[in-house]
Amino acid sequence: MNKPIVGYHKDEEDDWVAELQCGHFQHVRHNPPFICRPWVITEKGRNSLLGHLLKCKKCDLGQPPDL
């Protein structure tokens, strides 16, 4: 199920985590060459993806919100 990004926070390992409208969290790491998400490095880049839809596997599994 696709859900929009509504915010971000960093986890205990200093990695960025997207907060989805459904209440679930999803890591959005930039770890080249394996994962290339340069937009996550800057506040401007992250803000540009607010509202972007991410596939929420937790919703597909019927899991409760992470909040």
PDB file of N, CA, C, O and CB in Angstrom:
ATOM      1  N   MET A   1       0.853  -1.164   0.000  1.00  0.00           N
ATOM      2  CA  MET A   1       0.000   0.000   0.000  1.00  0.00           C
ATOM      3  C   MET A   1       0.905   1.236   0.000  1.00  0.00           C
ATOM      4  O   MET A   1       1.847   1.309   0.789  1.00  0.00           O
ATOM      5  CB  MET A   1      -0.974  -0.007   1.228  1.00  0.00           C
ATOM      6  N   ASN A   2       0.634   2.188  -0.860  1.00  0.00           N
ATOM      7  CA  ASN A   2       1.436   3.406  -0.939  1.00  0.00           C
ATOM      8  C   ASN A   2       0.914   4.463   0.023  1.00  0.00           C
ATOM      9  O   ASN A   2      -0.286   4.733   0.076  1.00  0.00           O
ATOM     10  CB  ASN A   2       1.443   3.952  -2.369  1.00  0.00           C
ATOM     11  N   LYS A   3       1.833   5.059   0.786  1.00  0.00           N
ATOM     12  CA  LYS A   3       1.486   6.099   1.758  1.00  0.00           C
ATOM     13  C   LYS A   3       2.447   7.273   1.610  1.00  0.00           C
ATOM     14  O   LYS A   3       3.629   7.063   1.338  1.00  0.00           O
ATOM     15  CB  LYS A   3       1.523   5.542   3.210  1.00  0.00           C
ATOM     16  N   PRO A   4       1.962   8.514   1.786  1.00  0.00           N
ATOM     17  CA  PRO A   4       2.819   9.688   1.634  1.00  0.00           C
ATOM     18  C   PRO A   4       3.741   9.911   2.833  1.00  0.00           C
ATOM     19  O   PRO A   4       3.409   9.577   3.970  1.00  0.00           O
ATOM     20  CB  PRO A   4       1.968  10.914   1.419  1.00  0.00           C
ATOM     21  N   ILE A   5       4.913  10.488   2.539  1.00  0.00           N
ATOM     22  CA  ILE A   5       5.848  10.905   3.575  1.00  0.00           C
ATOM     23  C   ILE A   5       5.317  12.207   4.183  1.00  0.00           C
ATOM     24  O   ILE A   5       4.983  13.144   3.459  1.00  0.00           O
ATOM     25  CB  ILE A   5       7.305  11.092   2.996  1.00  0.00           C
ATOM     26  N   VAL A   6       5.240  12.259   5.521  1.00  0.00           N
ATOM     27  CA  VAL A   6       4.757  13.467   6.193  1.00  0.00           C
ATOM     28  C   VAL A   6       5.830  14.113   7.070  1.00  0.00           C
ATOM     29  O   VAL A   6       5.627  15.222   7.564  1.00  0.00           O
ATOM     30  CB  VAL A   6       3.539  13.137   7.037  1.00  0.00           C
ATOM     31  N   GLY A   7       6.956  13.448   7.272  1.00  0.00           N
ATOM     32  CA  GLY A   7       8.027  14.000   8.087  1.00  0.00           C
ATOM     33  C   GLY A   7       9.205  13.054   8.138  1.00  0.00           C
ATOM     34  O   GLY A   7       9.197  11.991   7.517  1.00  0.00           O
ATOM     35  N   TYR A   8      10.225  13.456   8.890  1.00  0.00           N
ATOM     36  CA  TYR A   8      11.454  12.659   9.023  1.00  0.00           C
ATOM     37  C   TYR A   8      11.993  12.774  10.441  1.00  0.00           C
ATOM     38  O   TYR A   8      11.706  13.738  11.150  1.00  0.00           O
ATOM     39  CB  TYR A   8      12.527  13.117   8.000  1.00  0.00           C
ATOM     40  N   HIS A   9      12.758  11.804  10.837  1.00  0.00           N
ATOM     41  CA  HIS A   9      13.552  11.888  12.059  1.00  0.00           C
ATOM     42  C   HIS A   9      14.765  10.982  11.896  1.00  0.00           C
ATOM     43  O   HIS A   9      14.823  10.174  10.970  1.00  0.00           O
ATOM     44  CB  HIS A   9      12.710  11.486  13.321  1.00  0.00           C
ATOM     45  N   LYS A  10      15.721  11.119  12.788  1.00  0.00           N
ATOM     46  CA  LYS A  10      16.896  10.246  12.759  1.00  0.00           C
ATOM     47  C   LYS A  10      16.745   9.175  13.826  1.00  0.00           C
ATOM     48  O   LYS A  10      16.191   9.425  14.897  1.00  0.00           O
ATOM     49  CB  LYS A  10      18.207  11.058  12.975  1.00  0.00           C
ATOM     50  N   ASP A  11      17.247   7.970  13.525  1.00  0.00           N
ATOM     51  CA  ASP A  11      17.197   6.882  14.493  1.00  0.00           C
ATOM     52  C   ASP A  11      18.441   6.925  15.383  1.00  0.00           C
ATOM     53  O   ASP A  11      19.260   7.837  15.271  1.00  0.00           O
ATOM     54  CB  ASP A  11      17.085   5.512  13.774  1.00  0.00           C
ATOM     55  N   GLU A  12      18.573   5.942  16.261  1.00  0.00           N
ATOM     56  CA  GLU A  12      19.687   5.891  17.207  1.00  0.00           C
ATOM     57  C   GLU A  12      21.045   5.701  16.527  1.00  0.00           C
ATOM     58  O   GLU A  12      22.082   5.935  17.147  1.00  0.00           O
ATOM     59  CB  GLU A  12      19.461   4.775  18.196  1.00  0.00           C
ATOM     60  N   GLU A  13      21.048   5.280  15.267  1.00  0.00           N
ATOM     61  CA  GLU A  13      22.298   5.108  14.529  1.00  0.00           C
ATOM     62  C   GLU A  13      22.552   6.276  13.570  1.00  0.00           C
ATOM     63  O   GLU A  13      23.428   6.195  12.709  1.00  0.00           O
ATOM     64  CB  GLU A  13      22.272   3.789  13.752  1.00  0.00           C
ATOM     65  N   ASP A  14      21.787   7.355  13.720  1.00  0.00           N
ATOM     66  CA  ASP A  14      21.925   8.584  12.937  1.00  0.00           C
ATOM     67  C   ASP A  14      21.513   8.407  11.474  1.00  0.00           C
ATOM     68  O   ASP A  14      21.972   9.155  10.611  1.00  0.00           O
ATOM     69  CB  ASP A  14      23.354   9.071  13.001  1.00  0.00           C
ATOM     70  N   ASP A  15      20.653   7.429  11.188  1.00  0.00           N
ATOM     71  CA  ASP A  15      20.107   7.232   9.844  1.00  0.00           C
ATOM     72  C   ASP A  15      18.752   7.925   9.751  1.00  0.00           C
ATOM     73  O   ASP A  15      18.009   7.980  10.731  1.00  0.00           O
ATOM     74  CB  ASP A  15      19.977   5.713   9.506  1.00  0.00           C
ATOM     75  N   TRP A  16      18.434   8.454   8.570  1.00  0.00           N
ATOM     76  CA  TRP A  16      17.150   9.125   8.374  1.00  0.00           C
ATOM     77  C   TRP A  16      16.022   8.110   8.227  1.00  0.00           C
ATOM     78  O   TRP A  16      16.177   7.065   7.596  1.00  0.00           O
ATOM     79  CB  TRP A  16      17.203  10.036   7.142  1.00  0.00           C
ATOM     80  N   VAL A  17      14.887   8.450   8.827  1.00  0.00           N
ATOM     81  CA  VAL A  17      13.691   7.619   8.809  1.00  0.00           C
ATOM     82  C   VAL A  17      12.524   8.482   8.341  1.00  0.00           C
ATOM     83  O   VAL A  17      12.278   9.555   8.892  1.00  0.00           O
ATOM     84  CB  VAL A  17      13.407   6.993  10.218  1.00  0.00           C
ATOM     85  N   ALA A  18      11.808   8.011   7.324  1.00  0.00           N
ATOM     86  CA  ALA A  18      10.611   8.717   6.860  1.00  0.00           C
ATOM     87  C   ALA A  18       9.434   8.342   7.749  1.00  0.00           C
ATOM     88  O   ALA A  18       9.252   7.180   8.112  1.00  0.00           O
ATOM     89  CB  ALA A  18      10.303   8.384   5.370  1.00  0.00           C
ATOM     90  N   GLU A  19       8.644   9.346   8.089  1.00  0.00           N
ATOM     91  CA  GLU A  19       7.405   9.131   8.843  1.00  0.00           C
ATOM     92  C   GLU A  19       6.272   9.172   7.830  1.00  0.00           C
ATOM     93  O   GLU A  19       6.080  10.172   7.138  1.00  0.00           O
ATOM     94  CB  GLU A  19       7.205  10.217   9.991  1.00  0.00           C
ATOM     95  N   LEU A  20       5.530   8.085   7.750  1.00  0.00           N
ATOM     96  CA  LEU A  20       4.453   7.982   6.764  1.00  0.00           C
ATOM     97  C   LEU A  20       3.123   8.393   7.371  1.00  0.00           C
ATOM     98  O   LEU A  20       2.939   8.324   8.586  1.00  0.00           O
ATOM     99  CB  LEU A  20       4.361   6.556   6.212  1.00  0.00           C
ATOM    100  N   GLN A  21       2.199   8.820   6.526  1.00  0.00           N
ATOM    101  CA  GLN A  21       0.885   9.293   6.971  1.00  0.00           C
ATOM    102  C   GLN A  21       0.138   8.237   7.789  1.00  0.00           C
ATOM    103  O   GLN A  21      -0.677   8.578   8.647  1.00  0.00           O
ATOM    104  CB  GLN A  21       0.043   9.700   5.766  1.00  0.00           C
ATOM    105  N   CYS A  22       0.411   6.974   7.528  1.00  0.00           N
ATOM    106  CA  CYS A  22      -0.276   5.884   8.213  1.00  0.00           C
ATOM    107  C   CYS A  22       0.250   5.663   9.634  1.00  0.00           C
ATOM    108  O   CYS A  22      -0.328   4.888  10.397  1.00  0.00           O
ATOM    109  CB  CYS A  22      -0.135   4.605   7.411  1.00  0.00           C
ATOM    110  N   GLY A  23       1.350   6.347   9.993  1.00  0.00           N
ATOM    111  CA  GLY A  23       1.922   6.178  11.329  1.00  0.00           C
ATOM    112  C   GLY A  23       3.091   5.210  11.372  1.00  0.00           C
ATOM    113  O   GLY A  23       3.668   4.985  12.435  1.00  0.00           O
ATOM    114  N   HIS A  24       3.445   4.638  10.238  1.00  0.00           N
ATOM    115  CA  HIS A  24       4.597   3.747  10.171  1.00  0.00           C
ATOM    116  C   HIS A  24       5.858   4.532   9.812  1.00  0.00           C
ATOM    117  O   HIS A  24       5.787   5.610   9.223  1.00  0.00           O
ATOM    118  CB  HIS A  24       4.353   2.625   9.145  1.00  0.00           C
ATOM    119  N   PHE A  25       7.007   3.976  10.175  1.00  0.00           N
ATOM    120  CA  PHE A  25       8.304   4.564   9.862  1.00  0.00           C
ATOM    121  C   PHE A  25       9.014   3.683   8.841  1.00  0.00           C
ATOM    122  O   PHE A  25       8.831   2.467   8.811  1.00  0.00           O
ATOM    123  CB  PHE A  25       9.166   4.732  11.145  1.00  0.00           C
ATOM    124  N   GLN A  26       9.835   4.328   8.001  1.00  0.00           N
ATOM    125  CA  GLN A  26      10.596   3.585   6.996  1.00  0.00           C
ATOM    126  C   GLN A  26      11.942   4.272   6.786  1.00  0.00           C
ATOM    127  O   GLN A  26      11.995   5.475   6.528  1.00  0.00           O
ATOM    128  CB  GLN A  26       9.807   3.486   5.652  1.00  0.00           C
ATOM    129  N   HIS A  27      13.033   3.503   6.898  1.00  0.00           N
ATOM    130  CA  HIS A  27      14.363   4.067   6.677  1.00  0.00           C
ATOM    131  C   HIS A  27      14.507   4.555   5.239  1.00  0.00           C
ATOM    132  O   HIS A  27      14.029   3.921   4.299  1.00  0.00           O
ATOM    133  CB  HIS A  27      15.450   3.028   6.998  1.00  0.00           C
ATOM    134  N   VAL A  28      15.179   5.699   5.090  1.00  0.00           N
ATOM    135  CA  VAL A  28      15.485   6.259   3.772  1.00  0.00           C
ATOM    136  C   VAL A  28      16.977   6.595   3.750  1.00  0.00           C
ATOM    137  O   VAL A  28      17.369   7.760   3.685  1.00  0.00           O
ATOM    138  CB  VAL A  28      14.601   7.538   3.462  1.00  0.00           C
ATOM    139  N   ARG A  29      17.786   5.559   3.804  1.00  0.00           N
ATOM    140  CA  ARG A  29      19.238   5.726   3.879  1.00  0.00           C
ATOM    141  C   ARG A  29      19.838   6.095   2.538  1.00  0.00           C
ATOM    142  O   ARG A  29      19.327   5.738   1.477  1.00  0.00           O
ATOM    143  CB  ARG A  29      19.886   4.461   4.393  1.00  0.00           C
ATOM    144  N   HIS A  30      20.950   6.828   2.624  1.00  0.00           N
ATOM    145  CA  HIS A  30      21.799   7.092   1.459  1.00  0.00           C
ATOM    146  C   HIS A  30      23.109   6.376   1.755  1.00  0.00           C
ATOM    147  O   HIS A  30      23.902   6.840   2.574  1.00  0.00           O
ATOM    148  CB  HIS A  30      22.015   8.664   1.192  1.00  0.00           C
ATOM    149  N   ASN A  31      23.335   5.251   1.095  1.00  0.00           N
ATOM    150  CA  ASN A  31      24.499   4.409   1.354  1.00  0.00           C
ATOM    151  C   ASN A  31      25.055   3.888   0.031  1.00  0.00           C
ATOM    152  O   ASN A  31      24.984   2.692  -0.251  1.00  0.00           O
ATOM    153  CB  ASN A  31      24.132   3.230   2.298  1.00  0.00           C
ATOM    154  N   PRO A  32      25.618   4.808  -0.794  1.00  0.00           N
ATOM    155  CA  PRO A  32      26.128   4.374  -2.096  1.00  0.00           C
ATOM    156  C   PRO A  32      27.281   3.382  -1.955  1.00  0.00           C
ATOM    157  O   PRO A  32      28.013   3.444  -0.967  1.00  0.00           O
ATOM    158  CB  PRO A  32      26.581   5.581  -2.910  1.00  0.00           C
ATOM    159  N   PRO A  33      27.463   2.492  -2.887  1.00  0.00           N
ATOM    160  CA  PRO A  33      26.722   2.349  -4.140  1.00  0.00           C
ATOM    161  C   PRO A  33      25.493   1.464  -4.004  1.00  0.00           C
ATOM    162  O   PRO A  33      24.806   1.227  -4.998  1.00  0.00           O
ATOM    163  CB  PRO A  33      27.622   1.792  -5.204  1.00  0.00           C
ATOM    164  N   PHE A  34      25.198   0.977  -2.828  1.00  0.00           N
ATOM    165  CA  PHE A  34      24.076   0.041  -2.653  1.00  0.00           C
ATOM    166  C   PHE A  34      22.727   0.745  -2.662  1.00  0.00           C
ATOM    167  O   PHE A  34      21.791   0.274  -3.308  1.00  0.00           O
ATOM    168  CB  PHE A  34      24.235  -0.727  -1.354  1.00  0.00           C
ATOM    169  N   ILE A  35      22.615   1.855  -1.960  1.00  0.00           N
ATOM    170  CA  ILE A  35      21.372   2.630  -1.909  1.00  0.00           C
ATOM    171  C   ILE A  35      21.731   4.073  -2.225  1.00  0.00           C
ATOM    172  O   ILE A  35      22.522   4.690  -1.511  1.00  0.00           O
ATOM    173  CB  ILE A  35      20.657   2.508  -0.500  1.00  0.00           C
ATOM    174  N   CYS A  36      21.160   4.610  -3.283  1.00  0.00           N
ATOM    175  CA  CYS A  36      21.503   5.962  -3.717  1.00  0.00           C
ATOM    176  C   CYS A  36      20.292   6.885  -3.552  1.00  0.00           C
ATOM    177  O   CYS A  36      19.409   6.929  -4.409  1.00  0.00           O
ATOM    178  CB  CYS A  36      21.989   5.959  -5.189  1.00  0.00           C
ATOM    179  N   ARG A  37      20.268   7.608  -2.455  1.00  0.00           N
ATOM    180  CA  ARG A  37      19.210   8.582  -2.180  1.00  0.00           C
ATOM    181  C   ARG A  37      19.861   9.895  -1.737  1.00  0.00           C
ATOM    182  O   ARG A  37      19.751  10.271  -0.570  1.00  0.00           O
ATOM    183  CB  ARG A  37      18.217   8.048  -1.085  1.00  0.00           C
ATOM    184  N   PRO A  38      20.527  10.586  -2.639  1.00  0.00           N
ATOM    185  CA  PRO A  38      21.220  11.813  -2.240  1.00  0.00           C
ATOM    186  C   PRO A  38      20.288  12.893  -1.695  1.00  0.00           C
ATOM    187  O   PRO A  38      20.738  13.778  -0.968  1.00  0.00           O
ATOM    188  CB  PRO A  38      21.979  12.364  -3.410  1.00  0.00           C
ATOM    189  N   TRP A  39      19.009  12.837  -2.028  1.00  0.00           N
ATOM    190  CA  TRP A  39      18.052  13.830  -1.542  1.00  0.00           C
ATOM    191  C   TRP A  39      17.898  13.812  -0.029  1.00  0.00           C
ATOM    192  O   TRP A  39      17.483  14.808   0.563  1.00  0.00           O
ATOM    193  CB  TRP A  39      16.713  13.604  -2.182  1.00  0.00           C
ATOM    194  N   VAL A  40      18.229  12.688   0.600  1.00  0.00           N
ATOM    195  CA  VAL A  40      18.031  12.568   2.045  1.00  0.00           C
ATOM    196  C   VAL A  40      19.102  13.325   2.850  1.00  0.00           C
ATOM    197  O   VAL A  40      18.929  13.557   4.046  1.00  0.00           O
ATOM    198  CB  VAL A  40      18.033  11.096   2.442  1.00  0.00           C
ATOM    199  N   ILE A  41      20.185  13.700   2.204  1.00  0.00           N
ATOM    200  CA  ILE A  41      21.313  14.332   2.899  1.00  0.00           C
ATOM    201  C   ILE A  41      20.998  15.761   3.342  1.00  0.00           C
ATOM    202  O   ILE A  41      21.482  16.205   4.383  1.00  0.00           O
ATOM    203  CB  ILE A  41      22.540  14.337   2.000  1.00  0.00           C
ATOM    204  N   THR A  42      20.187  16.486   2.558  1.00  0.00           N
ATOM    205  CA  THR A  42      19.914  17.887   2.887  1.00  0.00           C
ATOM    206  C   THR A  42      18.459  18.090   3.299  1.00  0.00           C
ATOM    207  O   THR A  42      17.573  17.328   2.910  1.00  0.00           O
ATOM    208  CB  THR A  42      20.247  18.786   1.695  1.00  0.00           C
ATOM    209  N   GLU A  43      18.234  19.131   4.093  1.00  0.00           N
ATOM    210  CA  GLU A  43      16.870  19.454   4.492  1.00  0.00           C
ATOM    211  C   GLU A  43      16.024  19.808   3.269  1.00  0.00           C
ATOM    212  O   GLU A  43      14.862  19.415   3.176  1.00  0.00           O
ATOM    213  CB  GLU A  43      16.865  20.616   5.503  1.00  0.00           C
ATOM    214  N   LYS A  44      16.616  20.552   2.334  1.00  0.00           N
ATOM    215  CA  LYS A  44      15.907  20.916   1.106  1.00  0.00           C
ATOM    216  C   LYS A  44      15.496  19.663   0.325  1.00  0.00           C
ATOM    217  O   LYS A  44      14.378  19.582  -0.182  1.00  0.00           O
ATOM    218  CB  LYS A  44      16.789  21.829   0.225  1.00  0.00           C
ATOM    219  N   GLY A  45      16.399  18.699   0.232  1.00  0.00           N
ATOM    220  CA  GLY A  45      16.100  17.455  -0.468  1.00  0.00           C
ATOM    221  C   GLY A  45      14.987  16.672   0.210  1.00  0.00           C
ATOM    222  O   GLY A  45      14.068  16.182  -0.447  1.00  0.00           O
ATOM    223  N   ARG A  46      15.078  16.558   1.532  1.00  0.00           N
ATOM    224  CA  ARG A  46      14.028  15.837   2.265  1.00  0.00           C
ATOM    225  C   ARG A  46      12.683  16.536   2.106  1.00  0.00           C
ATOM    226  O   ARG A  46      11.666  15.886   1.863  1.00  0.00           O
ATOM    227  CB  ARG A  46      14.391  15.720   3.760  1.00  0.00           C
ATOM    228  N   ASN A  47      12.677  17.870   2.245  1.00  0.00           N
ATOM    229  CA  ASN A  47      11.417  18.611   2.110  1.00  0.00           C
ATOM    230  C   ASN A  47      10.813  18.463   0.719  1.00  0.00           C
ATOM    231  O   ASN A  47       9.592  18.479   0.559  1.00  0.00           O
ATOM    232  CB  ASN A  47      11.640  20.086   2.416  1.00  0.00           C
ATOM    233  N   SER A  48      11.671  18.321  -0.283  1.00  0.00           N
ATOM    234  CA  SER A  48      11.162  18.178  -1.645  1.00  0.00           C
ATOM    235  C   SER A  48      10.408  16.863  -1.852  1.00  0.00           C
ATOM    236  O   SER A  48       9.634  16.730  -2.800  1.00  0.00           O
ATOM    237  CB  SER A  48      12.308  18.272  -2.635  1.00  0.00           C
ATOM    238  N   LEU A  49      10.632  15.904  -0.974  1.00  0.00           N
ATOM    239  CA  LEU A  49       9.961  14.606  -1.113  1.00  0.00           C
ATOM    240  C   LEU A  49       8.809  14.429  -0.125  1.00  0.00           C
ATOM    241  O   LEU A  49       8.210  13.356  -0.064  1.00  0.00           O
ATOM    242  CB  LEU A  49      10.964  13.483  -0.925  1.00  0.00           C
ATOM    243  N   LEU A  50       8.491  15.471   0.652  1.00  0.00           N
ATOM    244  CA  LEU A  50       7.304  15.390   1.501  1.00  0.00           C
ATOM    245  C   LEU A  50       6.102  15.182   0.592  1.00  0.00           C
ATOM    246  O   LEU A  50       5.962  15.876  -0.415  1.00  0.00           O
ATOM    247  CB  LEU A  50       7.134  16.682   2.387  1.00  0.00           C
ATOM    248  N   GLY A  51       5.247  14.248   0.928  1.00  0.00           N
ATOM    249  CA  GLY A  51       4.083  13.920   0.100  1.00  0.00           C
ATOM    250  C   GLY A  51       4.359  12.811  -0.895  1.00  0.00           C
ATOM    251  O   GLY A  51       3.427  12.244  -1.467  1.00  0.00           O
ATOM    252  N   HIS A  52       5.637  12.494  -1.111  1.00  0.00           N
ATOM    253  CA  HIS A  52       5.997  11.405  -2.031  1.00  0.00           C
ATOM    254  C   HIS A  52       5.478  10.082  -1.469  1.00  0.00           C
ATOM    255  O   HIS A  52       5.533   9.857  -0.260  1.00  0.00           O
ATOM    256  CB  HIS A  52       7.548  11.342  -2.249  1.00  0.00           C
ATOM    257  N   LEU A  53       4.988   9.227  -2.321  1.00  0.00           N
ATOM    258  CA  LEU A  53       4.436   7.946  -1.879  1.00  0.00           C
ATOM    259  C   LEU A  53       5.524   6.881  -1.770  1.00  0.00           C
ATOM    260  O   LEU A  53       6.328   6.695  -2.684  1.00  0.00           O
ATOM    261  CB  LEU A  53       3.342   7.479  -2.841  1.00  0.00           C
ATOM    262  N   LEU A  54       5.531   6.190  -0.640  1.00  0.00           N
ATOM    263  CA  LEU A  54       6.403   5.029  -0.442  1.00  0.00           C
ATOM    264  C   LEU A  54       5.528   3.808  -0.193  1.00  0.00           C
ATOM    265  O   LEU A  54       4.460   3.915   0.411  1.00  0.00           O
ATOM    266  CB  LEU A  54       7.400   5.257   0.748  1.00  0.00           C
ATOM    267  N   LYS A  55       5.973   2.670  -0.650  1.00  0.00           N
ATOM    268  CA  LYS A  55       5.251   1.422  -0.398  1.00  0.00           C
ATOM    269  C   LYS A  55       5.418   1.068   1.074  1.00  0.00           C
ATOM    270  O   LYS A  55       6.544   0.927   1.551  1.00  0.00           O
ATOM    271  CB  LYS A  55       5.769   0.261  -1.321  1.00  0.00           C
ATOM    272  N   CYS A  56       4.333   0.925   1.784  1.00  0.00           N
ATOM    273  CA  CYS A  56       4.368   0.596   3.208  1.00  0.00           C
ATOM    274  C   CYS A  56       4.048  -0.884   3.395  1.00  0.00           C
ATOM    275  O   CYS A  56       2.891  -1.301   3.337  1.00  0.00           O
ATOM    276  CB  CYS A  56       3.368   1.479   4.007  1.00  0.00           C
ATOM    277  N   LYS A  57       5.085  -1.653   3.618  1.00  0.00           N
ATOM    278  CA  LYS A  57       4.914  -3.093   3.824  1.00  0.00           C
ATOM    279  C   LYS A  57       4.195  -3.375   5.134  1.00  0.00           C
ATOM    280  O   LYS A  57       3.481  -4.371   5.251  1.00  0.00           O
ATOM    281  CB  LYS A  57       6.271  -3.802   3.808  1.00  0.00           C
ATOM    282  N   LYS A  58       4.381  -2.494   6.128  1.00  0.00           N
ATOM    283  CA  LYS A  58       3.713  -2.697   7.418  1.00  0.00           C
ATOM    284  C   LYS A  58       2.203  -2.567   7.270  1.00  0.00           C
ATOM    285  O   LYS A  58       1.460  -3.304   7.919  1.00  0.00           O
ATOM    286  CB  LYS A  58       4.231  -1.689   8.459  1.00  0.00           C
ATOM    287  N   CYS A  59       1.732  -1.649   6.434  1.00  0.00           N
ATOM    288  CA  CYS A  59       0.292  -1.537   6.157  1.00  0.00           C
ATOM    289  C   CYS A  59      -0.216  -2.796   5.457  1.00  0.00           C
ATOM    290  O   CYS A  59      -1.284  -3.317   5.778  1.00  0.00           O
ATOM    291  CB  CYS A  59      -0.003  -0.288   5.287  1.00  0.00           C
ATOM    292  N   ASP A  60       0.580  -3.276   4.486  1.00  0.00           N
ATOM    293  CA  ASP A  60       0.189  -4.488   3.771  1.00  0.00           C
ATOM    294  C   ASP A  60       0.031  -5.674   4.716  1.00  0.00           C
ATOM    295  O   ASP A  60      -0.784  -6.565   4.479  1.00  0.00           O
ATOM    296  CB  ASP A  60       1.214  -4.815   2.693  1.00  0.00           C
ATOM    297  N   LEU A  61       0.826  -5.676   5.799  1.00  0.00           N
ATOM    298  CA  LEU A  61       0.762  -6.766   6.777  1.00  0.00           C
ATOM    299  C   LEU A  61      -0.228  -6.498   7.900  1.00  0.00           C
ATOM    300  O   LEU A  61      -0.426  -7.347   8.769  1.00  0.00           O
ATOM    301  CB  LEU A  61       2.127  -7.008   7.364  1.00  0.00           C
ATOM    302  N   GLY A  62      -0.862  -5.300   7.891  1.00  0.00           N
ATOM    303  CA  GLY A  62      -1.837  -4.967   8.914  1.00  0.00           C
ATOM    304  C   GLY A  62      -1.222  -4.679  10.264  1.00  0.00           C
ATOM    305  O   GLY A  62      -1.878  -4.875  11.287  1.00  0.00           O
ATOM    306  N   GLN A  63       0.030  -4.216  10.301  1.00  0.00           N
ATOM    307  CA  GLN A  63       0.701  -3.940  11.566  1.00  0.00           C
ATOM    308  C   GLN A  63       0.242  -2.604  12.146  1.00  0.00           C
ATOM    309  O   GLN A  63      -0.130  -1.701  11.397  1.00  0.00           O
ATOM    310  CB  GLN A  63       2.224  -3.940  11.374  1.00  0.00           C
ATOM    311  N   PRO A  64       0.264  -2.469  13.486  1.00  0.00           N
ATOM    312  CA  PRO A  64      -0.134  -1.215  14.106  1.00  0.00           C
ATOM    313  C   PRO A  64       0.891  -0.102  13.824  1.00  0.00           C
ATOM    314  O   PRO A  64       2.037  -0.391  13.480  1.00  0.00           O
ATOM    315  CB  PRO A  64      -0.305  -1.410  15.617  1.00  0.00           C
ATOM    316  N   PRO A  65       0.483   1.159  13.967  1.00  0.00           N
ATOM    317  CA  PRO A  65       1.413   2.270  13.731  1.00  0.00           C
ATOM    318  C   PRO A  65       2.632   2.214  14.648  1.00  0.00           C
ATOM    319  O   PRO A  65       2.579   1.657  15.745  1.00  0.00           O
ATOM    320  CB  PRO A  65       0.695   3.596  13.922  1.00  0.00           C
ATOM    321  N   ASP A  66       3.732   2.803  14.177  1.00  0.00           N
ATOM    322  CA  ASP A  66       4.962   2.858  14.958  1.00  0.00           C
ATOM    323  C   ASP A  66       4.944   3.988  15.977  1.00  0.00           C
ATOM    324  O   ASP A  66       5.712   3.968  16.938  1.00  0.00           O
ATOM    325  CB  ASP A  66       6.151   3.018  14.041  1.00  0.00           C
ATOM    326  N   LEU A  67       4.068   4.978  15.775  1.00  0.00           N
ATOM    327  CA  LEU A  67       4.034   6.151  16.641  1.00  0.00           C
ATOM    328  C   LEU A  67       3.703   5.839  18.063  1.00  0.00           C
ATOM    329  O   LEU A  67       3.643   6.743  18.897  1.00  0.00           O
ATOM    330  CB  LEU A  67       3.063   7.126  16.132  1.00  0.00           C
TER     331      LEU A  67
END
